[in-house]
Amino acid sequence: EVQLLESGGGLVQPGRSLTLSCAASGFTFSSNAMNWVRQAPGKGLEWVSGISESGVTTHYADSVKGRFTISRDNSKNTLHLQMNSLRIEDTAVYYCAKGGGVAMTSWGQGTLVTVSS
Amino acid sequence: ERVMTQSPATLSVSPGERATLSCRASQSVSIHLAWYQQKPGQAPRLLIYGASTRATGIPARFSGSGSGTEFTLTISSLQSADFALYYCQQYNDWPLTFGGGTKVEIK
């Protein structure tokens, strides 16, 4: 059974940094592209970033380009999202999702990031 | 960027009736279109990919159609578990983009 478990969310002040992680199990992590998708409170889904199976190729939404960095450790089956210069509008539940450039077949339960002073 | 527009924003349907949800792309996405269902407090769940292929474990009452810029998700006979939010998403090109969602509510 595919499992994706996000961690690292919390309350952070504007301008500060936070790193999210997603622990994957139940599938061959190194053979699957991965994504981060977020959902602001009461709002719709917004794709944030994607990374290829090897980690060589990455993509970002314009709203986070230059501030967020996606990475992966295939030896530890873990996906990361380094978030710098956080803004109030980055407040959201962040989901990791399996599949990039294709439909997102599995999703974690999400981790809440709140950016507030 | 391909903008995805879903309509209607809210659909009021009685149990047992058919629901038809629409998704329009600003440029062609071929058949690289997925549909997701989301219930309150839960993560989205993949329903349809490739515009018309049901994901594993998805009941046959869910069907998808379309190609290019116009897509439809049909729920043939709504059950109580189907009242939820539905999103379309294109994966033809980066950035990946979602529609704004359609809420299917009980009439």
Interface residues (C-beta under 8 A of the other chain):
Chain A: N35 V37 G44 L45 E46 W47 G50 H59 Y60 A61 D62 Y95 G100 G101 V102 A103 M104 T105 S106 W107 G108 Q109 G110
Chain B: E1 A34 Y36 Q38 Q42 A43 P44 R45 L46 Y49 G50 A55 Y87 Q89 Y91 W94 P95 L96 T97 F98 G99 G100 G101
